[in-house]
Amino acid sequence: MSRSSSALRRPALRLTLAATLALLAAGIQGAGATAIASTGGVSPRAFGELDCNGLSPIQHVVKATLPCSDPRGYDAGRFFDNGHYVGHDEPSVRFLSNKPGSGNNVTWTEHLGVDPTAAPTVGTPGSDVTHFFELSIAPWFSMAICDPKSYPQTTCTPESDRNAPKGAPTYLLPGGGSALLELQFYPPGFAPFVDSISCDNSHWCSALTIDSLECTTNFGHCNPNCIEPVNFGFIQADGVPTGPPSPQLANLSTFSPNAKTLLMNSGDRIQAHIFDADIGGGGRALETRVTDLTTGQSGFMVASAANGFMNTNIGNCKGTPFNFQPEYNTAGPAELIPWTALQAGILTQFEIGHFTPCSAVRGKATTSFGAGTDTYWNRCLGPYESSTSADKHNGEPDAPCYKVGDTHGGRTDPNLVTGCVNSFFANGDLDFDGTSYWANWPDSTTPDTWPSTFTQLQPTTDGATYSKVQFETDAAASEATCQPDGSGCAVPPPGSPGNFYPYWSQATVGGQCVWEFGQMQNGNSFGGDAQYDGPSAFFFGTLSSKIMSNPTCS
């Protein structure tokens, strides 16, 4: 979630001794940025994804509701994109291992959640019938990716731990250029995808996304025209992107599923394999392959130059066709992405805080996303909004909001409830009054008033499980109460009307030991929301547990 309030203004930059040493170790990267600026490449079009947060002054964003990576700030500060604080709410489990290949070859197996049979209701927060799209707009899996044109603008060798940054726990000394892969899954019920959440009302769909950061070491210089470029490709039965995936050329087709887009049913058993693939001719590129073990259907996407993927020049925002590859060999504590708020590597996560149900909406408006327009509303009315007085103080923007039954000009299934995605102007639920922050989360392995929980097996690399885990969330960075000294940083968010925050648990289900997420009580809940412990030394706005042995149900 994002905000640009006085409570989250960026503190003045201060060069600590460690930061000075980091700049010296980087070779003062201004010279490198100048060299990059002189090179050619593919020029950005008028619409695209030069900035995942939709704040580029030189390009209109195609999809402003895309879940983005959350950058951490410099010298105990929050990260600002064109004057706006940019953050998200991403509760996750980090998996660690020193086994060769654990950083670049991972397989996940899970059952997708199932929504209640009844339609969503908007009457009593904490007791309403709730569907998954109201809780999380994108559960995802992640991996660190090698990108020499991403922060800190240094060369990287694919699948090598030599890329790891130095100087734990804050990792001020830069390593290789790093990007973040997210294999995102999108729940049914609130289409169209291009300016909302879902592919349709009946199916889950998924996509490969790669977020880069156009900043130099310790955020000394960022290009405001293309701060967080993102590559995007739906998982397709034939592996062919629906439209140009690059930040420079992405268009309406890029974010419009077609007949080859892999669609999955709620409750299906899914296997996702993320690995470095042989693409022929001696080349390699990252592949994400998703197999629906229930239906037998499968799809994949390869982040290759041949498929139209590009990395971005920090000097001029132009794109260069590029084969993205995994950055690390192992998944140790130091093998992370130095610019993300989460200590990101091999993660399972639920993107939350992006939906508020409404009784009515106000303020009709129109948005354009390149070769297409849509009508939306700006303001949400109803019990979720009236449950707190914070709105009148922080001026939370709700848009885009849509009415129940809206078919967006006959292009989509009718929306299942009136509600707001909280993404056009804020990237999140700034006052923490939406469904994500009420006890509307799964409490069962079968749907009731709320959806059933996802059940995930332990991830594996070449059949071996990961030896360590760590719980973490970057929710606190978006809390006005959270200060760099760690005070006021907590979940549930201080003052949130629902006084609830979802948590991870582990239980035996169907004879298998699985991870769950929500408010499950059928196994080990690791203290509920206390599992996130407290502010991390990595970034004050990230709450994390200590690294611990990977638990089992036995």
Secondary structure, DSSP 4 states (H G I P E B T S, - for coil): -EE--GGGPPPPP---HHHHHHHHHHT-THHHHHHHHTS--BPP-SEE-S-TTS--SSSEES-TT-----BB-SSS-B-EETTEEE--B--EEEEEB-STTTTT-EEEEEEPP---SSPP--SSTTTS---HHHHEEEEEEEEEEE-TTSTTT----TT-GGG--BSTTTT-B--S-EEEEEEEEE-SSS--GGGSS-S-SSEEEEEEEEE---B-GGGS-B-TTSSS-EEEEE-BTT---SS--STTT--GGGGS--TTB--EETT-EEEEEEEEEEEETTEEEEEEEEEETTT--EEEEE--GGGT-EEE-TTT--EEE---EE--SSB-TT-S-TTBSS--SEEEEEEES--EE-SEEEEEEEEE-SS-EEEEEEEEESHHHHT-STHHHH-----SEE-TT--TTTTSPPPSS-EE---SSSSS-TTS-SGGGTT-S--SSS-SSSPPPPEEPPPEETTEEPSEEEEEE-GGGG-TT--TTSTT--SSPTT-TT----EEEEEEETTEEEEEEES--SSB-TTGGGGG-EE-SS-TT-EEPPPEE-----
